[in-house]
């Protein structure tokens, strides 16, 4: 899938040469999108119907944002970073890494809007409120070279 390859390229610029190995797998019985780790290999498993619904509503950027969050879990397991706060929960750390990947991607304004909208709309049960997640996403985005003004503008269009 081309969108996963774009996220993988951005993630590689963050973690090379110690990037976690990941694969993308379709599974019609998956609840939506999840990361599974077996024997040190990370697998992103997605329900095609879920991706279709997200794409129809928000476009390519939404899929990229959701994949970036799941990849954030793999990055969090493999890396450390001084800017990642130890007090953040695993979900917030994955959000920070997702923001970092989105900052590296240099998405169009429309795709960044889609990423943020999907991340806001489809949290897992373990996620804190969007108002807590948002500054963490922005911190990762700007830490990794993303333009804070572009992030703010994209956010305004998602409300």
C-alpha positions as CSV (number, residue, x, y, z in Angstrom):
1,X,0.0,0.0,0.0
2,X,1.5,3.3,-1.1
3,X,0.3,5.3,1.9
4,X,2.0,2.8,4.3
5,X,5.2,3.1,2.3
6,X,5.1,6.9,2.7
7,X,4.7,6.6,6.5
8,X,7.5,4.0,6.5
9,X,9.8,6.3,4.7
10,X,9.2,9.1,7.2
11,X,9.7,6.7,10.1
12,X,12.9,5.5,8.6
13,X,14.3,9.0,8.6
14,X,13.6,9.0,12.4
15,X,14.9,5.7,13.4
16,X,17.5,4.4,10.9
17,X,19.4,2.2,11.4
18,X,17.4,0.8,14.4
19,X,13.9,0.8,12.8
20,X,11.4,-1.8,13.9
21,X,10.5,-4.3,11.2
22,X,6.8,-3.9,10.3
23,X,4.4,-5.4,7.8
24,X,0.9,-4.3,6.7
25,X,-1.8,-7.0,6.6
26,X,-5.4,-7.0,5.5
27,X,-7.8,-8.8,7.8
28,X,-11.6,-8.4,7.3
29,X,-12.2,-9.6,10.9
30,X,-10.0,-7.0,12.5
31,X,-12.0,-4.4,14.4
32,X,-10.2,-1.5,12.6
33,X,-6.4,-1.0,12.8
34,X,-4.0,-2.4,15.3
35,X,-0.4,-3.2,15.9
36,X,0.5,-6.7,16.9
37,X,4.0,-7.7,17.9
38,X,5.0,-11.4,17.6
39,X,8.5,-12.6,18.1
40,X,9.9,-9.1,17.7
41,X,8.1,-8.5,14.4
42,X,5.4,-5.7,14.3
43,X,2.4,-6.2,12.1
44,X,-0.1,-3.5,11.3
45,X,-3.4,-5.3,10.8
46,X,-6.3,-3.4,9.3
47,X,-9.9,-4.1,8.3
48,X,-10.4,-3.1,4.6
49,X,-14.0,-1.8,5.4
50,X,-12.6,0.5,8.1
51,X,-9.9,2.0,5.8
52,X,-12.6,2.4,3.1
53,X,-14.9,4.3,5.5
54,X,-12.1,6.5,6.8
55,X,-10.8,7.2,3.3
56,X,-14.3,8.1,2.1
57,X,-14.8,10.6,4.9
58,X,-11.3,12.2,5.2
59,X,-9.1,11.0,2.3
60,X,-5.5,9.7,2.1
61,X,-4.2,11.9,4.9
62,X,-6.5,10.1,7.4
63,X,-5.1,6.7,6.6
64,X,-1.6,8.1,6.9
65,X,-2.4,9.6,10.3
66,X,-3.8,6.4,11.6
67,X,-0.9,4.3,10.3
68,X,1.6,6.9,11.8
69,X,0.0,6.4,15.2
70,X,0.2,2.6,15.1
71,X,3.8,2.9,13.9
72,X,4.4,5.3,16.8
73,X,3.8,2.3,19.1
74,X,6.5,0.3,17.3
75,X,8.9,3.3,17.5
76,X,8.1,3.8,21.2
77,X,9.1,0.2,21.8
78,X,12.3,0.5,19.8
79,X,13.6,4.0,20.5
80,X,13.9,6.6,23.2
81,X,14.0,10.4,22.7
82,X,14.8,13.2,25.1
83,X,11.7,15.1,24.0
84,X,9.3,12.2,24.8
85,X,8.1,12.7,28.4
86,X,8.3,9.6,30.6
87,X,5.0,10.7,32.2
88,X,3.1,10.2,28.9
89,X,1.1,7.0,28.6
90,X,1.9,4.6,25.8
91,X,-0.9,6.1,23.7
92,X,0.4,9.6,24.2
93,X,3.9,8.5,23.3
94,X,2.5,6.8,20.1
95,X,0.8,10.2,19.4
96,X,4.1,12.0,19.8
97,X,5.8,9.7,17.4
98,X,2.8,10.0,15.0
99,X,3.2,13.8,15.1
100,X,6.9,13.4,14.4
101,X,6.2,11.2,11.4
102,X,3.6,13.7,10.1
103,X,6.1,16.5,10.6
104,X,8.7,14.5,8.5
105,X,6.2,13.7,5.8
106,X,5.5,17.3,4.8
107,X,1.9,16.6,3.9
108,X,-0.3,19.0,2.0
109,X,-2.6,21.1,4.2
110,X,-5.6,19.0,3.2
111,X,-3.8,15.7,4.0
112,X,-2.7,17.0,7.4
113,X,-6.3,18.1,8.1
114,X,-7.4,14.5,7.3
115,X,-4.7,13.0,9.5
116,X,-5.7,15.1,12.5
117,X,-9.5,14.6,11.9
118,X,-9.1,10.8,11.8
119,X,-6.8,10.8,14.8
120,X,-9.5,12.8,16.7
121,X,-12.4,10.7,15.5
122,X,-11.0,7.2,15.9
123,X,-9.2,6.9,19.3
124,X,-8.8,3.6,21.0
125,X,-10.5,3.0,24.3
126,X,-7.2,3.7,26.0
127,X,-6.7,7.2,24.6
128,X,-7.2,10.2,26.8
129,X,-9.3,13.1,25.7
130,X,-8.4,14.9,22.4
131,X,-7.5,18.0,24.4
132,X,-4.7,16.0,26.1
133,X,-3.6,14.3,22.9
134,X,-3.4,17.4,20.7
135,X,-0.5,19.2,22.4
136,X,1.5,15.9,22.3
137,X,0.9,15.4,18.6
138,X,1.9,19.0,18.0
139,X,5.0,18.6,20.1
140,X,6.1,15.6,18.0
141,X,5.2,17.4,14.8
142,X,7.3,20.5,15.5
143,X,10.1,18.5,17.1
144,X,10.6,16.7,13.8
145,X,10.6,19.7,11.6
146,X,6.9,20.3,11.0
147,X,5.7,23.9,10.7
148,X,3.7,24.9,13.8
149,X,1.7,27.4,11.7
150,X,0.7,24.7,9.2
151,X,-0.3,22.4,12.1
152,X,-2.4,25.1,13.6
153,X,-4.1,26.0,10.3
154,X,-4.9,22.3,9.7
155,X,-6.3,22.0,13.1
156,X,-8.6,25.0,12.5
157,X,-10.1,23.3,9.5
158,X,-10.8,20.0,11.4
159,X,-13.2,21.6,13.8
